[in-house]
Structure formats: structure tokens, C-alpha cells
Amino acid sequence: GNSVTQMEGPVTLSEEAFLTINCTYTATGYPSLFWYVQYPGEGLQLLLKATKADDKGSNKGFEATYRKETTSFHLEKGSVQVSDSAVYFCALKNSGAGSYQLTFGKGTKLSVIP
Amino acid sequence: NAGVTQTPKFQVLKTGQSMTLQCAQDMNHEYMSWYRQDPGMGLRLIHYSVGAGITDQGEVPNGYNVSRSTTEDFPLRLLSAAPSQTSVYFCASSDPDSFSPLHFGNGTRLTVT
């Protein structure tokens, strides 16, 4: 079956530091990959996505590249801000008819300190 | 832009009580789903629906019931609340393809005492 593995948190960084959150996946076929962000007390919001190999998703300074050869979709940001403090979820959606469900990683909590 | 709307935002129940968590979406999405979020467990799928009149079980369906009489609404019923159902519940919807993201509501925080 499908699975998503994220690096365990929590991750604490100083403002303007470089961020990497690792995500690897197991799936049959050619899944679409997503990063979601959850701010305290809120629901999950789509941060970025990539739908095929070598695609790069980007939004709000965050980037992730769909690497089929390493089955990875690592999230990166060059300079984090305090406002980036949140929980980040990696997820996949498999290809094919009836493929509506997302499989989520367990989430990585990021805290950015001034 | 309402998106996915969940009510109530907070609820406290006593063991054995029943209640319905409401979810409505205005994006004409065929697919709707319910997740629960617990510390260290990520999000787990409870039930989902691929269209009006069609529902199916997810990973953790026991103790929950759903129905889908319209495209817009997908209520989640707790039949007899238990402390193990204390959680944050999220409703989500999407288009029925492999590329579209899920759109989430803001959640219902349920405590069962």
C-alpha cells in the first residue's frame, strides 16, 4: 500500500536559517505529491504540489522537487521567518481511476525563534 | 469564498451521548472525506464519499456513521461517544482526479468525558 515517511520533529530554527524537511514515499504507479501546512488552531492548507517526476512545486518561498529515482519530495526554504512556525505534512495521491484519497505523513512541527 | 465549512468548532460530550458534526462545501466537489487528527498519529481517514448516495469506510470507521444525500453536505455522526473519540475532526473535499488537492475545513475539536 501507499505510505509517506517524514522526518520526526520538532524542528527548531533561528530566523533566516535554511529549512529542510525530508519526505519519502512508497506508492505504486505515479502519484501526485503535496505539502500541506497547519497553523495553530487551523485546518490544513495546501502549500505546494507536484504531479509528475522532476516537477518543482513552489509557494511562499518554499520549494520541493518530485524525485522519482529516490522516491522523495523534500521541503526546503532558504530563509525561514517566525511566521513559518507551523506543522508541515507531506502527502501523496495515487494515480488512476477512483484515486481520491490522500495518504499523509505524521507531520513535522517547525518552530522558528527570533 | 466559503470553501469547506465545519460546525461546531468545539464540542464537549459525555460518554454515551450522540451528536452530528456538520460539513458543507460550495465548490461542487464530488469527493468528500472525514479525518481525525491525534497527537503523533497524523491524520487518519474515517469515512469518505465519491458522490451523493455513495459512502465508504476509511482506516478508522468504527463508532462513526456518515451519509451523503446532497453533493454539498457530508455529516459525521457519533453514535455513542467514547473517550477514545476525543480528537480534532477535519472534513475535506476535492475534485475526483489524481491531481487535485484536498480542501480542508477548520476542524471540530471534540472532547468526550
Chai-1 contact restraints between the chains, C-beta under 6 A:
chainA,res_idxA,chainB,res_idxB,connection_type,confidence,min_distance_angstrom,max_distance_angstrom,comment,restraint_id
A,S32,B,S98,contact,1.0,0.0,6.0,A-B,restraint_1
A,S32,B,F99,contact,1.0,0.0,6.0,A-B,restraint_2
A,F34,B,P101,contact,1.0,0.0,6.0,A-B,restraint_3
A,E42,B,N106,contact,1.0,0.0,6.0,A-B,restraint_4
A,G43,B,F90,contact,1.0,0.0,6.0,A-B,restraint_5
A,G43,B,F104,contact,1.0,0.0,6.0,A-B,restraint_6
A,G43,B,G105,contact,1.0,0.0,6.0,A-B,restraint_7
A,G43,B,N106,contact,1.0,0.0,6.0,A-B,restraint_8
A,G43,B,G107,contact,1.0,0.0,6.0,A-B,restraint_9
A,L44,B,F104,contact,1.0,0.0,6.0,A-B,restraint_10
A,L46,B,P101,contact,1.0,0.0,6.0,A-B,restraint_11
A,K49,B,P101,contact,1.0,0.0,6.0,A-B,restraint_12
A,T51,B,F99,contact,1.0,0.0,6.0,A-B,restraint_13
A,K93,B,S98,contact,1.0,0.0,6.0,A-B,restraint_14
A,S95,B,S98,contact,1.0,0.0,6.0,A-B,restraint_15
A,S99,B,S98,contact,1.0,0.0,6.0,A-B,restraint_16
A,Y100,B,Y31,contact,1.0,0.0,6.0,A-B,restraint_17
A,Y100,B,P96,contact,1.0,0.0,6.0,A-B,restraint_18
A,L102,B,L102,contact,1.0,0.0,6.0,A-B,restraint_19
A,F104,B,G42,contact,1.0,0.0,6.0,A-B,restraint_20
A,F104,B,L43,contact,1.0,0.0,6.0,A-B,restraint_21
A,K106,B,G42,contact,1.0,0.0,6.0,A-B,restraint_22
A,G107,B,G42,contact,1.0,0.0,6.0,A-B,restraint_23
